[in-house]
Amino acid sequence: MSLSNTVLVTGASGFIALHVIDLLLSKNYPVIGTARTQEKADFVVSRFKIKYPNANIKVVIVKNIAIPNAFDSIFKENKDIKYVIHVASPVDFTQTGDSEEYFLKPAVNGTLNILNGIKNFAPQVIRVVITSSMAAVAEHSSFSDALFICSEEIWSPITWDKAKDNNITAYMASKKYAEKTAWDFLKDENPNFSLTTVIPPYVFGPQVFEDSLSKSLNETSKIIPEVLTREDNQTDPNAFNNPSAISADVRDIALLHVLAIENDYSNKRLFIVQGKFSGQEILNIANEHFPELKGKIPKGVPNAVEDHHDHTFGYNCDATLKLTGIKLIYLEKTVADVIQQILNYQKKTGKQII
């Protein structure tokens, strides 16, 4: 793989981005990542150098993607970048104060900054992939509407005025506005590069590096261990209904990003779903696959799963599956792989997670 095939991956230390970089390096792509701190940059480079001793990888610091011209110096100094995968989108649901500052501006301005940087300083870039979110497709009120079907064609009707007073809805709206911003940029600026967006639902899966389990996990990575450490309730069928939504394996989401730089998916929104899930379904898989955890994790009400599914919105990702030919990893394997990784980590370190 020549240096002219260098890929810039923003938010390199994030859950999805680490899997994207892992796949890129396994295919011998040179990678430039971005991270907010030197500590995160050093973690990414050091771990990947152990896994891939001959890897061509470096991570540069971008402290705040929302600041004007945040990415310009990267493109000025690295004329070998041919592809850009923009994953970075800081989120902290514990923030209080102005939701526009914490959610909307970083998402929208971060997207504009990288697109303007490419247009102004990197004419050699031919493909750009942006990580969007199911939040750009479905608003929160749709999650319990079994008649609602989300797909690549759907846009959430959420508006900022209605969303801004709650951190969850503010985040969801910010993802919609960020993706809309990207498509508007493409239409208005007519740049040299093509654009593809990837729309993940809930994203589960193992960490690329086992010792990431010792760090603060992202919001979706917390769900499986959190469900497994709840107090048991074998009388209330709804005790483990929450969360109940749709999901995908992080390894498949990473694959979509890489396929989108290797193939002409211009002007496409890519959306995959492995199926519906609930907290109870996670418990059922855990109890079936790991008998050694019997009595240590909840059992809940195993036959409540179908009822949970009946009250969860639907999906149709046929267009993406047909376009990409991707063979999905299903929830049973995803959950089992996550739990096995946690058990291995606990055995090695003595640190208890579940």
Helices and strands as residue ranges (DSSP letters): G 3-5, E 6-10, H 15-26, E 31-35, H 38-51, E 57-61, H 72-77, E 81-86, H 99-99, I 100-104, H 105-121, E 127-131, G 134-136, G 140-142, E 149-151, H 160-163, H 167-189, E 194-199, E 202-204, G 210-214, H 223-228, E 244-249, H 250-262, E 268-271, E 275-278, H 279-289, G 291-293, G 302-304, H 305-310, E 314-316, H 318-324, H 331-349
